[in-house]
Amino acid sequence: MDKIRIVYYSGTGGTRMAAECLADSLTKRNCQVAIQRLKAGEPEVLGEFDRLVVMFPVYAFNAPEPVLNWSRNLSEQQNKSAAVISVSGGGEMCPNTACRRRTIKNLEKKGFVVDYEAMLVMPPNIAIALKAPLDKMLLDILPHKTEAIADDLARNLTLRKHPLMLDRALASRSLFERFGAHWFGRRIRVSSACSGCAECAMNCPSGNISMHDGRPIFGKVCHLCMNCLYSCPAQALSPGLAKMALLKGGYDLKALARMPKQEPLTAEQIKVLAPGIAWMGVRSYLTSDR
């Protein structure tokens, strides 16, 4: 029985849902799976494992900073197998094709053999929402996608990809995350509706929020995951700038998952709902057998 350790980083819950779904798929294949959420500043806790699976959402064409820091500071391993799986709202296309590269390099420097990488697609949570019912379709096909990945991992299939040169340059800088996102987070506004419940601080994966006198204070390490803005029970938080980044209809994957299963659409129907180059990765993902 293979011992698989899934370590994931998640903001609004897409990567968490994907990680849990993959864990279920691997358990069906008689793998012993342990799953843990990675949060900024938390110590390394891996335990015994045969294969490590690292999962994260794509931020600014790359992995979130806590994932990069964590993978950079891991203890040395001796030829342990590893897989890196990214999750995005746009899919495997420019400018996302190099999003796993730095994490893979960090793991390899620690002695891991990274022999597998993949991209999962979840409904986007920033700027532009995916039109219904395509957002629901992404959740409906998630088990099918994780079943395919679990089959690959169970068969020890090697799958490595070749990022575009442009994407390598974009991922190596990640200027928007390091500067724009940090600036965005510092300017989140708190209204009088705030009850001081501290849910935003407890669930912030980057550790950017602290509580003082019953009010949240925002620091300089926001990664623009949007979790605090969407999940505040009192709806007391709002962007101080770049308000267009927040989806008007909100973002609630759990509510979306409870909706009735969506009947599959044809490729032409999908293209009508998600036209243009920007949604090319999503169209390919929804119409692919894998």
Helices and strands as residue ranges (DSSP letters): E 3-8, H 14-27, E 32-37, E 51-57, H 65-72, E 81-88, H 101-109, E 113-121, H 134-154, H 165-173, H 175-175, I 176-181, H 182-186, E 189-190, H 199-203, E 209-212, E 215-218, H 227-231, E 237-238, G 243-245, H 253-258, H 267-273, G 277-279, H 280-287
